[in-house]
Amino acid sequence: MYENSLLPENTLLHESGLLHESGLEPVPTPAWPAPGEHALLGARDGLLVVDLHGDVDLATATPLREWLDSVVALRAPAYVVDLRRTTFIDSTGLNLVLRFRRRVRESEAGFAVVCAPRTVRLLRAHGTLDVLDPVPGLPEAASRIAGR
């Protein structure tokens, strides 16, 4: 009946009185954290550094994906994703990093990942260690990108 239609905040149910009659409550719009709460952008050592921190997971994926897309649009010559300050990253978060990497590579820019040893174990378990090939710090990331 309502094929492919989205009704903002249960409009049809409110207008028809069905919401009151059914005893249903409207579903609140989720309050996603702003990307700034989980990401910073800076230039260090001649690199554009995306510093992800806190939890990078399903709950933060939507705003982070949009933010990362805007960062790629800057068309920098090289990007570094710094995961050292992440407290938790799940497969959704890792997929965001992989998507960002793919988009950076498509723009022919340099790319590197910096992470702590605990994240290296996670990348190994996720099967992305060889793809992301992380380094322990920004100087190593700059060297890797310079030698690409």
Residue pairs with C-beta under 8 A, 6 or more apart in sequence:
2 12
7 13
9 26
9 29
10 19
10 26
10 27
12 18
13 19
13 22
13 24
13 26
14 26
19 25
19 26
32 59
32 60
32 62
32 63
33 59
33 60
33 63
34 63
35 60
35 63
35 64
35 66
35 67
37 54
37 60
38 52
38 53
38 54
38 55
38 56
38 60
38 63
38 64
39 50
39 51
39 52
39 53
39 64
39 67
39 68
40 50
40 51
40 53
41 48
41 49
41 50
41 51
41 71
42 48
42 49
42 51
43 49
44 138
45 138
45 139
45 142
46 78
46 142
47 78
47 79
47 80
47 112
47 138
47 141
47 142
47 145
48 71
48 74
48 76
48 78
48 79
48 80
49 79
49 80
49 82
49 138
50 68
50 71
50 79
50 80
50 81
50 82
50 100
51 82
51 85
52 64
52 81
52 82
52 83
52 85
52 86
52 89
52 93
52 97
53 85
53 86
53 87
54 60
54 85
54 86
54 87
54 88
55 86
55 87
55 88
55 89
56 64
56 83
56 86
56 88
56 89
56 90
56 93
56 96
57 88
57 89
57 90
57 92
57 93
58 90
58 92
60 93
61 92
61 93
61 96
64 93
64 96
65 96
65 99
68 96
68 99
68 100
68 103
69 103
71 79
71 100
72 79
72 100
72 103
72 104
72 107
75 107
75 109
76 109
77 109
77 110
78 109
78 110
78 111
78 112
78 145
79 100
79 104
79 109
79 110
79 111
79 112
80 111
80 112
80 113
80 114
80 138
80 141
80 145
81 97
81 100
81 101
81 111
81 112
81 113
81 114
82 113
82 114
82 115
82 138
83 89
83 97
83 113
83 114
83 115
83 116
83 119
83 134
84 114
84 115
84 116
84 119
86 93
86 119
89 119
89 122
91 126
94 122
94 123
94 126
94 128
97 113
97 132
98 128
98 131
98 132
101 111
101 113
101 131
101 132
104 110
104 111
105 111
110 145
110 146
110 148
111 145
112 134
112 135
112 140
112 141
112 144
112 145
113 132
113 133
113 134
113 135
113 141
114 134
114 135
114 136
114 137
114 138
114 140
114 141
115 123
115 134
115 136
116 136
119 134
120 129
120 134
123 129
123 132
123 134
133 144
135 141
135 144
